[in-house]
Structures are given as C-alpha cells and as structure tokens.
Amino acid sequence: MALQWLILSYVVAAEATVAILLTLPYPKLFRNRIVSLVSLILQPTFFIIPFAGFQLLDLYWKNEHRLTCTSEVCTDTERDHYEKSIYKAQRNVILCVAAILTYWCISCICKYQKDLQSLEELEKRHKSK
C-alpha cells in the first residue's frame, strides 16, 4: 500500500471516530465543547477534499490507460496481477469517497449542532422576557 493510501485510510478512520463522538449522547456543555473543538479542526483539515479528489482523478487516469489482459496470450500470473490491480483500484475509490462523505457528514453534524445551540439560546431569551 502506497503512502497516500495509508494516510487516507488513517484520515477516514479518524473521521469515522469523530463522527461517532459527535453523535453520542453527551451532556449539553460537553457536547457544545466537542462541537466547537471539531469545528475549529474542520477548517484546516479541508485539504482532505482536494487530496481525495486528486487521488480519484489519478485512479481514473490509470484505469483509462491500464493495459488489459483479455487475450489468450496472457499468462496466469499476468491475469492475477491485472485482477489484483483492479481490486486495489476499487478499494481506493471506496476509500476516497468515504473520506469525502465522512468529512461532509461531520461538517453537517457540526452545523446542525451549532444551529440547535443558537435556537436554544434564542428560546431562553424569549422565555426570560
């Protein structure tokens, strides 16, 4: 596994962990602090979107220019190598899409939590009047 795929798999694992942490039921104060911390972390980690997009484009280009092994001239080892490369490419596409989707889910969860917090503050102000 190349370094970029290792990094991307760690990022997806970290994003999944953060998404789980954001969706667990916590006391209000603790949840607000987690959401504010994750919101601060989300802005500098936006690099993962263009990184995963670039990796998707690289996979597409490699797929379009891949040597096919469909004739009878191919040996069994060449055919196995070709099939393994196809499986790795499919795995890497799933990894890129998972990175983008989990980042989007985390940002949506943070946005909804912030909106909920602002609505609760607005409700408190209306009740106090």
Summary of the structure (lengths in Angstrom):
residues: 129
radius of gyration: 21.7
end to end distance: 61.5
largest distance: 83.8
contacts: 310
relative contact order: 0.15
helix: 85%
strand: 0%
